[in-house]
Amino acid sequence: MLRQLLAALMVIAAFGGLSSCEKYSWMPEKIDPIIPVLFQTEIQPIFNAKCVSCHTSIRNPDLRDGKSYESLTSGEFVNQPGKSSVLYLHMTTNAQHIQRSTYPEKDLVLNWINQGALNN
């Protein structure tokens, strides 16, 4: 009986110990702010995968390929500093948008805005 109790406690302790450490051992990759972020090959694919299901010609900004850059820049969704940009704030504080993109994707968008939000 004592042996079974000890075995059960060891399993619980091992499971609890391993699962709690994982939370703190993984850090999302950081995007280097110096490396140029390309709109067409890095930012638009994020919009295509995560945003265009809702953001079409009906909902601003229109994030469809070929429409997104004009919609973002003429609609004042990107401005400096990047952390106060409407696009970045929606991605990081709006409950509907927070879960749609990863932290590295959010960092990539922030760096793109801080680099001047170029259509490159």
Buried (B, 14 or more C-beta within 10 A) or exposed (E): EEEEEEEEEEEEEEEEEEEEEEEEEEEEEEBEEEEEBBBEEBBBEBBBEBBBEEBEEEEEBBBBEEBBBEBBBEEEBBBEEBEEBBBBBBBBEEEEBEEBBEEEBBBBBBBBBBBEBBEB
